[in-house]
Amino acid sequence: MAKEAFKSIRTASLDIYNRLHSIDEDAAFVSDIADRFPSYPLFANQRCGAWYTDPARASSDFVYFKSTDGHTGQWDFNLRRTNLHLLPYILESKGILLVDSTRSGKAFPDALSKTVPLWCAVINQALLSQGHLSQHMIKSHGNLHVAPSCVGGSEATQMKHRINQFADRLQASSFILPPLDKPLRPFWISPRSSVLPSFGQDPEFYPVICISASKVISDGLERRQAGYTYIQGSGDDHESWSMESFSLIGLTPPIYWERKRELLALTQDDLPNTVKQIVLEESDKSMVLHENIFYIDAVGGQIAYWCGRTEPQGVSIIIRSGESTSIQRQETSLVITAANGKRKPLDLLHLVLPAVDSFGRKWLDDSGHRVIIVDQDARYDEGIGILMLLLGSFFDDDGREVQAMSNPGEFKEAIGVDTKEYPACQSLADDNEKGQRETCFDNNNMKR
């Protein structure tokens, strides 16, 4: 009985009222730190960081340092999220601020404590190999720097052993690094920090300052005198509390910041219903604004992207939301029902993209047909993934239609994943190579 009562109290404390007030408290801390470094541009790490950064002062460019790229034993410099667009900002402003948070009781998320340090060290090593940095610069400031309180000595050593491998991979790619004249060096600030880093007028490195917005709280919860319960990392996993089930988009950071004053002034009882009303209004507005069809000029308009509820005539791939992921094949259309949740990326890889590949072979393989991607519910993750697969599979670099890719390497490059990590995709790639693709898909598995 006591256990159930505690669970009920904890669930109530994690509601949207406490979430938004906790975010407001943490955003004030981030704003204060940003004021201390006014010349450095402020970037929110997607997706959590956007809740803590005022769009009026943060860069509109997003960054994506993923925590899993820093998980122990899984360290990676991922070429699908290189974040190299930050380097011109660093050159111009001599440093940057990155914002993220974590709810796990740690002071810093792995994205800031491990992924960013690896990113800095890999880029420094690549620049050393290209002759832009000297060994002295690397030895002084360009090696792997980690926060001692977050990363142990043994783990740091293992991370260092992978830097040359990652740097070689980066240099072998098509990415071009700007010629930085100083190495990147990460620093860390959290509400626990008693002293802020100081660099002087012209340091021998470019500071990459990692700001963890949330306070470390025992059990993740702490009552505030202002009448709300503080929740560490409130912006994390916002799908669970942002009212997405009531609309296409739910409460998002831009909507929150636009209507922040109104939302924070509401009572705990009134806030949920008001948020539901707001997200429904914003969803309708979003669909009106995006009721357009965009032809991809680079391929002569043979692929188009439509954000809207109506279904245009012709060959189409229709994406809509539902409780579970499923594929429905019709004569001239492929209807994809996409579900939310943790399985979404796996469903995209295992179910959706293979079905799209098969559909594309029928209508784009030297056929001259136009295929329209119809995104009915703003399912941009699936929509862009489908678009990239079609472009990478059926058109060359000059936009000319070609026969579909015929080997696993081309398939991997087109969808941007290592197919060895996904047996279903590897199986599809093997079928492509043999030229014998006859597959059928159901909602739970893939059968050949």
C-alpha positions in Angstrom: 0.0 0.0 0.0 2.8 2.4 1.0 4.6 1.5 -2.2 1.6 2.3 -4.3 1.1 5.6 -2.5 4.7 6.6 -3.1 4.4 5.7 -6.8 1.3 7.8 -7.1 3.0 10.8 -5.4 6.0 10.4 -7.7 3.9 10.2 -10.8 2.0 13.4 -9.8 5.3 15.2 -9.2 6.5 14.4 -12.7 3.5 16.2 -14.4 3.9 19.0 -17.0 3.5 21.7 -14.4 6.6 20.6 -12.5 8.4 19.9 -15.7 8.0 23.4 -17.1 8.8 25.2 -13.9 12.0 23.1 -13.5 12.9 23.9 -17.1 12.4 27.6 -16.3 14.7 27.3 -13.3 17.4 25.6 -15.3 17.1 28.0 -18.2 17.8 30.9 -15.9 21.1 29.2 -15.0 22.0 28.7 -18.6 21.2 32.3 -19.4 23.4 33.4 -16.5 26.4 31.4 -17.8 25.8 32.7 -21.4 26.0 36.2 -20.0 29.5 35.4 -18.6 30.7 34.5 -22.1 28.9 37.0 -24.3 31.2 36.6 -27.3 30.6 32.8 -27.6 27.5 31.6 -29.6 25.1 29.4 -27.7 24.0 26.0 -29.1 21.4 23.6 -27.8 22.2 19.9 -28.1 19.3 18.2 -29.7 16.8 17.5 -28.5 16.9 18.1 -24.8 19.0 21.2 -24.8 16.5 23.2 -26.8 14.2 23.4 -23.7 16.9 25.4 -21.8 18.0 27.9 -24.5 16.0 31.0 -25.3 15.7 31.1 -29.1 16.1 34.9 -28.9 19.8 34.4 -28.0 20.7 30.8 -29.1 21.8 29.9 -32.5 19.2 28.6 -34.9 21.6 25.9 -36.0 21.2 22.6 -34.2 23.9 20.3 -32.9 23.6 16.6 -32.2 26.1 15.0 -29.9 24.5 11.7 -29.1 25.1 10.2 -25.6 25.3 6.7 -27.0 28.4 7.7 -29.0 30.0 8.2 -25.5 28.7 5.2 -23.7 31.4 3.0 -22.2 32.7 0.6 -24.8 30.6 2.2 -27.6 32.7 5.3 -28.2 32.3 6.6 -31.7 32.9 9.5 -34.0 29.8 9.1 -36.2 30.0 10.4 -39.7 26.2 10.8 -39.8 26.4 13.5 -37.1 29.8 15.1 -37.5 28.7 18.5 -36.2 31.4 20.0 -38.4 29.2 23.0 -39.1 30.3 24.3 -35.7 33.9 24.9 -36.8 33.2 28.1 -38.7 31.4 29.5 -35.7 34.4 28.5 -33.5 36.8 30.2 -35.9 34.8 33.4 -36.0 33.9 33.7 -32.3 37.0 31.9 -30.8 34.8 29.5 -28.8 31.3 28.1 -28.4 28.8 27.2 -25.6 26.9 23.8 -25.8 23.8 23.1 -23.6 22.3 19.8 -22.6 21.0 18.1 -19.5 20.5 14.7 -18.0 17.9 13.2 -15.7 20.0 10.2 -14.5 21.4 11.8 -11.4 24.7 12.6 -13.0 26.2 16.0 -13.3 26.7 15.8 -17.0 25.1 13.7 -19.8 27.5 11.4 -21.6 27.0 13.6 -24.7 28.9 16.4 -22.9 31.3 14.4 -20.7 32.4 11.9 -23.4 31.1 12.4 -26.9 32.1 16.1 -27.1 35.7 15.4 -25.7 36.1 12.7 -28.3 34.8 15.0 -31.0 37.4 17.6 -30.1 40.3 15.2 -29.9 39.4 13.5 -33.2 39.2 16.8 -35.1 42.5 17.9 -33.5 44.2 14.7 -34.6 42.8 15.1 -38.1 44.1 18.7 -38.3 47.5 17.5 -37.0 47.6 14.9 -39.9 46.8 17.7 -42.4 49.5 19.9 -41.1 47.3 22.6 -39.6 48.3 21.9 -36.0 51.7 21.1 -34.5 52.6 18.3 -32.2 53.3 20.9 -29.5 49.7 22.2 -29.8 48.3 18.7 -29.6 50.5 17.8 -26.6 49.6 21.0 -24.8 45.9 21.2 -25.4 44.7 18.9 -28.2 44.8 15.5 -26.7 41.7 13.9 -25.1 40.5 16.1 -22.2 37.8 14.6 -20.0 36.1 15.8 -16.8 37.8 13.8 -14.0 34.6 13.5 -12.0 32.8 11.9 -14.9 35.3 9.7 -16.7 37.7 7.3 -14.9 41.4 6.9 -15.9 40.9 3.4 -17.4 38.0 4.6 -19.6 39.9 7.7 -20.7 42.8 5.5 -21.8 40.5 3.2 -23.8 39.0 6.3 -25.5 42.4 7.7 -26.4 43.3 4.4 -28.2 40.4 5.0 -30.6 41.2 8.6 -31.6 43.6 7.8 -34.4 41.1 5.3 -35.9 38.3 7.9 -35.8 40.5 10.6 -37.2 41.6 8.3 -40.1 37.9 7.6 -40.8 37.1 11.3 -40.9 40.0 12.1 -43.3 38.9 9.3 -45.6 35.4 10.7 -45.8 34.3 13.5 -48.1 34.1 16.1 -45.3 36.5 19.0 -45.5 37.9 20.5 -42.3 38.5 24.3 -42.1 42.1 25.0 -41.2 41.9 25.7 -37.5 45.0 27.3 -36.2 44.4 26.2 -32.6 43.2 22.9 -31.1 39.7 22.5 -29.6 39.5 22.0 -25.9 36.4 21.1 -23.9 35.4 22.6 -20.5 32.5 21.8 -18.3 30.1 23.9 -16.2 27.1 22.8 -14.1 25.1 24.2 -11.2 27.7 22.4 -9.0 30.6 24.4 -10.4 32.1 26.8 -7.9 34.6 28.4 -10.3 34.1 29.2 -14.0 36.9 28.5 -16.5 39.0 31.5 -17.4 41.0 31.7 -20.6 42.6 35.2 -20.8 42.6 37.3 -23.8 44.1 35.0 -26.4 44.3 31.3 -25.2 46.3 28.7 -27.1 43.1 26.8 -27.9 39.4 27.2 -28.8 37.2 26.6 -25.8 34.2 24.3 -26.2 32.2 25.0 -23.1 29.8 22.2 -22.1 26.9 23.5 -19.9 24.8 21.0 -18.1 21.6 22.8 -17.2 20.1 20.8 -14.4 21.1 20.4 -10.8 22.0 17.0 -9.4 19.2 16.0 -7.0 18.9 12.9 -4.8 16.2 10.7 -6.4 15.8 13.4 -9.1 13.2 15.3 -7.2 13.2 18.2 -4.8 10.4 20.4 -3.5 10.7 24.1 -4.1 9.2 26.9 -1.9 7.6 28.4 -5.0 5.2 25.5 -5.0 6.5 23.1 -7.5 8.7 20.0 -7.4 12.0 20.4 -9.1 12.8 17.6 -11.6 16.4 17.0 -12.8 16.6 16.9 -16.6 13.0 17.8 -17.1 13.5 18.3 -20.8 14.6 14.8 -21.4 12.2 12.3 -23.1 9.6 15.0 -23.6 7.4 12.6 -25.6 6.2 11.3 -22.2 4.8 14.6 -21.0 4.5 17.1 -23.9 0.9 16.0 -24.9 2.0 14.5 -28.2 -0.9 12.0 -28.0 -3.3 14.9 -28.4 -1.8 16.4 -31.5 0.6 16.0 -34.3 3.5 17.7 -32.6 2.9 18.1 -28.9 4.4 20.9 -26.9 7.8 21.8 -28.4 10.6 24.1 -27.2 9.7 26.8 -29.7 6.1 26.8 -28.7 7.1 26.8 -25.0 9.4 29.7 -25.4 6.9 31.7 -27.4 4.2 31.2 -24.8 6.4 30.7 -21.7 5.0 33.6 -19.7 1.4 32.5 -20.3 2.2 28.8 -19.4 4.1 29.5 -16.2 1.4 31.8 -14.9 -1.2 29.0 -14.9 -2.1 26.8 -12.0 -1.2 23.2 -11.8 -4.9 22.3 -12.5 -5.3 24.6 -15.4 -2.0 24.0 -17.2 -2.7 20.6 -18.8 -5.9 21.6 -20.5 -4.4 24.8 -21.7 -1.4 22.9 -23.2 -3.7 20.5 -24.9 -5.6 23.4 -26.5 -2.3 25.1 -27.6 -0.8 22.0 -29.2 -4.0 21.3 -31.1 -4.0 24.9 -32.4 -0.3 24.7 -33.3 -0.8 21.4 -35.1 -3.6 22.8 -37.2 -1.5 25.8 -38.0 1.4 23.7 -38.9 -0.6 21.6 -41.3 -2.0 24.7 -43.0 1.5 26.3 -43.3 3.0 23.1 -44.8 0.2 22.1 -47.2 2.6 22.4 -50.1 4.3 20.1 -52.5 8.1 20.4 -53.0 9.7 19.0 -56.1 13.3 18.0 -55.8 14.9 20.0 -58.6 18.1 18.1 -58.5 16.4 15.0 -59.9 14.2 16.9 -62.3 11.1 16.8 -60.0 10.8 13.0 -60.2 10.6 12.9 -56.5 8.4 15.3 -54.5 7.6 15.9 -50.9 4.1 16.9 -49.8 3.2 17.9 -46.2 -0.6 17.7 -46.1 -3.7 15.7 -45.3 -5.0 15.3 -48.9 -3.6 12.5 -51.1 -2.5 13.7 -54.6 -3.1 11.6 -57.6 -0.3 9.5 -59.0 2.4 7.2 -57.5 2.8 8.0 -53.8 4.3 6.9 -50.5 1.9 8.0 -47.8 3.1 8.4 -44.2 0.7 8.7 -41.3 0.7 8.2 -37.6 -0.8 5.1 -35.8 -0.5 2.9 -32.7 1.9 0.5 -34.4 4.1 0.4 -37.5 2.6 -1.3 -40.5 3.0 -1.4 -44.3 0.0 -1.5 -46.8 0.7 -2.0 -50.5 -1.7 -0.7 -53.1 -1.6 -0.5 -56.9 0.2 2.9 -57.1 0.8 3.7 -53.5 2.6 2.5 -50.4 0.9 3.4 -47.2 3.1 3.5 -44.1 1.6 3.8 -40.7 4.3 4.9 -38.3 4.3 4.6 -34.5 6.0 6.7 -31.9 8.3 5.4 -29.2 11.6 3.8 -28.6 11.2 1.2 -31.5 10.7 3.9 -34.1 14.3 3.9 -35.5 14.3 0.1 -35.6 10.9 0.0 -37.4 12.2 2.6 -39.9 15.3 0.4 -40.7 13.7 -3.1 -40.5 10.2 -2.4 -42.0 9.8 0.9 -43.6 13.0 1.4 -45.7 13.1 -2.1 -47.2 9.5 -1.7 -48.3 10.2 1.7 -49.8 13.2 0.2 -51.6 11.0 -2.5 -53.1 8.3 0.1 -54.1 11.0 2.4 -55.6 12.3 -0.5 -57.8 8.8 -0.8 -59.3 8.2 2.9 -60.0 11.7 4.6 -60.3 14.0 2.0 -61.8 14.4 3.6 -65.2 10.6 4.1 -65.4 10.3 7.8 -65.7 7.5 7.9 -63.1 7.3 10.6 -60.4 7.0 9.5 -56.8 5.4 11.8 -54.3 6.1 11.3 -50.6 2.9 12.4 -48.7 3.7 13.3 -45.1 0.2 13.5 -43.5 1.2 13.9 -39.9 4.6 15.8 -39.9 6.5 12.5 -39.6 9.8 14.2 -40.6 12.1 11.4 -39.3 10.5 8.8 -41.5 9.8 11.2 -44.4 13.4 12.4 -44.7 14.8 8.9 -44.3 12.5 7.7 -47.2 13.5 10.7 -49.3 17.2 10.1 -48.8 16.9 6.4 -49.6 15.1 7.1 -52.9 17.6 9.7 -53.9 20.6 7.6 -52.9 19.3 4.4 -54.6 17.8 5.5 -57.9 19.8 8.7 -58.9 23.4 9.4 -59.4 25.3 12.5 -58.2 24.2 14.5 -61.2 20.5 13.7 -60.6 20.2 11.2 -63.5 18.0 8.2 -62.9 19.9 5.0 -62.7 19.3 1.3 -62.0 18.9 0.6 -58.3 22.0 0.0 -56.2 23.3 -3.5 -56.5 25.7 -4.1 -53.6 25.6 -3.8 -49.8 28.1 -0.9 -49.7 25.7 1.2 -51.8 22.8 0.3 -49.7 24.6 1.2 -46.5 25.7 4.5 -47.9 22.2 5.3 -49.1 20.5 4.8 -45.7 23.5 6.1 -43.7 23.9 3.1 -41.4 26.2 0.2 -40.9 24.0 -2.7 -42.1 26.0 -5.2 -40.0 24.4 -3.6 -37.0 20.9 -4.5 -38.4 20.5 -8.1 -39.7 17.3 -7.2 -41.6 19.1 -4.5 -43.5 22.1 -6.7 -44.1 19.8 -9.4 -45.5 18.2 -6.9 -47.8 21.6 -5.7 -49.0 22.7 -9.3 -49.7 19.6 -9.8 -51.7 20.4 -6.6 -53.7 23.8 -8.0 -54.5 22.4 -11.2 -55.8 19.7 -9.5 -57.8 17.1 -11.7 -56.2 14.9 -9.6 -54.0 11.6 -11.1 -53.1 10.8 -10.1 -49.6 7.6 -9.6 -47.5 7.3 -7.8 -44.3 4.9 -7.9 -41.4 4.7 -5.8 -38.3 7.0 -7.9 -36.1 9.7 -9.4 -38.3 11.1 -9.7 -41.8 10.8 -13.0 -43.7 12.5 -13.9 -46.9 
